[in-house]
């Protein structure tokens, strides 16, 4: 049975091909899984929402 998409166009599940880790300075850094490129750094408290933390074995 098919599922209807969410009405508010939100993502369901974690962001694919992205992981995050906490830098020694306390900021969270988002990384591309395919080439290891750093994408973004979050300075506000807490990790990114919907992004898997490293090490992540779900998307291997």
VMD Tcl script that builds the backbone (N, CA, C; Angstrom):
set m [mol new atoms 180]
animate dup $m
set s [atomselect $m all]
$s set {name element resname resid chain x y z} {
  {N N UNK 1 A 0.838 -1.173 0.000}
  {CA C UNK 1 A 0.000 0.000 0.000}
  {C C UNK 1 A 0.888 1.244 0.000}
  {N N UNK 2 A 0.575 2.186 -0.844}
  {CA C UNK 2 A 1.356 3.416 -0.953}
  {C C UNK 2 A 1.033 4.347 0.206}
  {N N UNK 3 A 2.018 5.166 0.563}
  {CA C UNK 3 A 1.817 6.152 1.624}
  {C C UNK 3 A 1.709 7.531 1.014}
  {N N UNK 4 A 0.820 8.330 1.563}
  {CA C UNK 4 A 0.670 9.696 1.098}
  {C C UNK 4 A 1.811 10.541 1.645}
  {N N UNK 5 A 2.318 11.491 0.851}
  {CA C UNK 5 A 3.392 12.361 1.348}
  {C C UNK 5 A 2.846 13.304 2.413}
  {N N UNK 6 A 3.713 13.806 3.293}
  {CA C UNK 6 A 3.244 14.759 4.305}
  {C C UNK 6 A 2.730 16.038 3.648}
  {N N UNK 7 A 1.729 16.635 4.244}
  {CA C UNK 7 A 1.122 17.827 3.672}
  {C C UNK 7 A 2.021 19.059 3.783}
  {N N UNK 8 A 2.904 19.096 4.772}
  {CA C UNK 8 A 3.750 20.270 4.959}
  {C C UNK 8 A 5.101 20.142 4.255}
  {N N UNK 9 A 5.254 19.135 3.355}
  {CA C UNK 9 A 6.456 18.946 2.549}
  {C C UNK 9 A 7.698 18.717 3.417}
  {N N UNK 10 A 7.523 18.080 4.571}
  {CA C UNK 10 A 8.654 17.826 5.463}
  {C C UNK 10 A 9.319 16.502 5.133}
  {N N UNK 11 A 10.542 16.341 5.590}
  {CA C UNK 11 A 11.308 15.130 5.358}
  {C C UNK 11 A 10.864 14.070 6.344}
  {N N UNK 12 A 10.867 12.827 5.907}
  {CA C UNK 12 A 10.532 11.712 6.783}
  {C C UNK 12 A 11.783 10.872 6.961}
  {N N UNK 13 A 12.281 10.753 8.182}
  {CA C UNK 13 A 13.519 10.019 8.431}
  {C C UNK 13 A 14.718 10.945 8.420}
  {N N UNK 14 A 15.916 10.351 8.505}
  {CA C UNK 14 A 17.126 11.159 8.587}
  {C C UNK 14 A 17.557 11.645 7.210}
  {N N UNK 15 A 18.353 12.699 7.200}
  {CA C UNK 15 A 18.911 13.243 5.970}
  {C C UNK 15 A 19.891 12.212 5.416}
  {N N UNK 16 A 19.786 11.882 4.135}
  {CA C UNK 16 A 20.660 10.868 3.557}
  {C C UNK 16 A 21.983 11.485 3.132}
  {N N UNK 17 A 23.027 10.680 3.175}
  {CA C UNK 17 A 24.383 11.052 2.755}
  {C C UNK 17 A 24.978 12.185 3.561}
  {N N UNK 18 A 24.539 12.363 4.813}
  {CA C UNK 18 A 25.085 13.384 5.702}
  {C C UNK 18 A 25.277 12.778 7.085}
  {N N UNK 19 A 26.342 13.167 7.762}
  {CA C UNK 19 A 26.557 12.816 9.158}
  {C C UNK 19 A 27.032 14.065 9.881}
  {N N UNK 20 A 27.060 13.984 11.199}
  {CA C UNK 20 A 27.542 15.110 11.991}
  {C C UNK 20 A 28.393 14.597 13.139}
  {N N UNK 21 A 29.279 15.456 13.601}
  {CA C UNK 21 A 30.109 15.138 14.753}
  {C C UNK 21 A 30.355 16.426 15.518}
  {N N UNK 22 A 30.773 16.274 16.768}
  {CA C UNK 22 A 31.030 17.449 17.593}
  {C C UNK 22 A 32.519 17.763 17.572}
  {N N UNK 23 A 32.848 18.968 17.133}
  {CA C UNK 23 A 34.219 19.445 17.053}
  {C C UNK 23 A 34.725 19.684 18.481}
  {N N UNK 24 A 36.032 19.594 18.719}
  {CA C UNK 24 A 36.548 19.839 20.073}
  {C C UNK 24 A 36.176 21.201 20.662}
  {N N UNK 25 A 35.877 22.192 19.824}
  {CA C UNK 25 A 35.471 23.501 20.352}
  {C C UNK 25 A 34.003 23.524 20.792}
  {N N UNK 26 A 33.275 22.408 20.609}
  {CA C UNK 26 A 31.895 22.301 21.060}
  {C C UNK 26 A 30.859 22.493 19.974}
  {N N UNK 27 A 31.261 23.001 18.803}
  {CA C UNK 27 A 30.317 23.191 17.698}
  {C C UNK 27 A 30.055 21.870 16.991}
  {N N UNK 28 A 28.860 21.739 16.414}
  {CA C UNK 28 A 28.518 20.561 15.624}
  {C C UNK 28 A 28.825 20.839 14.165}
  {N N UNK 29 A 29.460 19.879 13.486}
  {CA C UNK 29 A 29.882 20.030 12.099}
  {C C UNK 29 A 29.187 18.969 11.269}
  {N N UNK 30 A 28.606 19.395 10.126}
  {CA C UNK 30 A 27.921 18.481 9.218}
  {C C UNK 30 A 28.883 18.119 8.090}
  {N N UNK 31 A 28.917 16.812 7.738}
  {CA C UNK 31 A 29.857 16.324 6.740}
  {C C UNK 31 A 29.139 15.509 5.671}
  {N N UNK 32 A 29.617 15.610 4.426}
  {CA C UNK 32 A 29.119 14.812 3.314}
  {C C UNK 32 A 29.742 13.418 3.412}
  {N N UNK 33 A 28.933 12.366 3.378}
  {CA C UNK 33 A 29.438 11.001 3.501}
  {C C UNK 33 A 30.185 10.533 2.268}
  {N N UNK 34 A 29.863 11.074 1.105}
  {CA C UNK 34 A 30.455 10.588 -0.141}
  {C C UNK 34 A 31.909 11.021 -0.309}
  {N N UNK 35 A 32.217 12.291 -0.018}
  {CA C UNK 35 A 33.578 12.759 -0.237}
  {C C UNK 35 A 34.236 13.347 1.006}
  {N N UNK 36 A 33.565 13.345 2.152}
  {CA C UNK 36 A 34.136 13.828 3.403}
  {C C UNK 36 A 34.191 15.335 3.533}
  {N N UNK 37 A 33.598 16.065 2.588}
  {CA C UNK 37 A 33.628 17.517 2.613}
  {C C UNK 37 A 32.777 18.047 3.765}
  {N N UNK 38 A 33.289 19.059 4.474}
  {CA C UNK 38 A 32.530 19.709 5.529}
  {C C UNK 38 A 31.517 20.647 4.900}
  {N N UNK 39 A 30.262 20.573 5.356}
  {CA C UNK 39 A 29.192 21.347 4.740}
  {C C UNK 39 A 28.786 22.565 5.560}
  {N N UNK 40 A 28.699 22.388 6.873}
  {CA C UNK 40 A 28.164 23.451 7.705}
  {C C UNK 40 A 28.638 23.256 9.127}
  {N N UNK 41 A 28.683 24.364 9.879}
  {CA C UNK 41 A 29.037 24.307 11.288}
  {C C UNK 41 A 27.977 25.059 12.064}
  {N N UNK 42 A 27.491 24.445 13.143}
  {CA C UNK 42 A 26.420 25.041 13.932}
  {C C UNK 42 A 27.010 25.602 15.225}
  {N N UNK 43 A 26.792 26.885 15.468}
  {CA C UNK 43 A 27.330 27.504 16.669}
  {C C UNK 43 A 26.318 27.570 17.804}
  {N N UNK 44 A 25.028 27.439 17.487}
  {CA C UNK 44 A 24.018 27.429 18.540}
  {C C UNK 44 A 24.044 26.067 19.232}
  {N N UNK 45 A 23.561 25.985 20.459}
  {CA C UNK 45 A 23.659 24.721 21.206}
  {C C UNK 45 A 22.845 23.593 20.573}
  {N N UNK 46 A 23.347 22.380 20.733}
  {CA C UNK 46 A 22.656 21.193 20.255}
  {C C UNK 46 A 23.054 20.801 18.855}
  {N N UNK 47 A 22.827 19.527 18.503}
  {CA C UNK 47 A 23.185 19.033 17.170}
  {C C UNK 47 A 22.158 19.443 16.115}
  {N N UNK 48 A 22.513 19.207 14.837}
  {CA C UNK 48 A 21.579 19.426 13.738}
  {C C UNK 48 A 20.417 18.448 13.873}
  {N N UNK 49 A 19.221 18.870 13.507}
  {CA C UNK 49 A 18.065 17.977 13.552}
  {C C UNK 49 A 18.029 17.107 12.309}
  {N N UNK 50 A 17.765 15.832 12.483}
  {CA C UNK 50 A 17.568 14.930 11.361}
  {C C UNK 50 A 18.829 14.464 10.676}
  {N N UNK 51 A 20.007 14.733 11.251}
  {CA C UNK 51 A 21.273 14.302 10.658}
  {C C UNK 51 A 21.897 13.279 11.599}
  {N N UNK 52 A 22.325 12.131 11.046}
  {CA C UNK 52 A 22.884 11.052 11.862}
  {C C UNK 52 A 24.227 11.468 12.450}
  {N N UNK 53 A 24.490 11.008 13.664}
  {CA C UNK 53 A 25.762 11.285 14.316}
  {C C UNK 53 A 26.778 10.219 13.933}
  {N N UNK 54 A 28.053 10.603 13.855}
  {CA C UNK 54 A 29.121 9.644 13.520}
  {C C UNK 54 A 29.531 8.904 14.777}
  {N N UNK 55 A 29.930 7.671 14.688}
  {CA C UNK 55 A 29.868 6.798 13.508}
  {C C UNK 55 A 28.440 6.312 13.283}
  {N N UNK 56 A 28.048 6.208 12.019}
  {CA C UNK 56 A 26.689 5.804 11.663}
  {C C UNK 56 A 26.774 4.568 10.778}
  {N N UNK 57 A 26.162 3.481 11.196}
  {CA C UNK 57 A 26.203 2.228 10.439}
  {C C UNK 57 A 24.911 1.986 9.676}
  {N N UNK 58 A 23.953 2.907 9.718}
  {CA C UNK 58 A 22.664 2.693 9.070}
  {C C UNK 58 A 22.742 2.799 7.564}
  {N N UNK 59 A 23.622 3.658 7.043}
  {CA C UNK 59 A 23.632 3.927 5.622}
  {C C UNK 59 A 24.871 3.368 4.938}
  {N N UNK 60 A 25.499 2.368 5.486}
  {CA C UNK 60 A 26.696 1.778 4.873}
  {C C UNK 60 A 26.371 0.983 3.649}
}
mol reanalyze $m
mol bondsrecalc $m
mol representation Tube
mol addrep $m
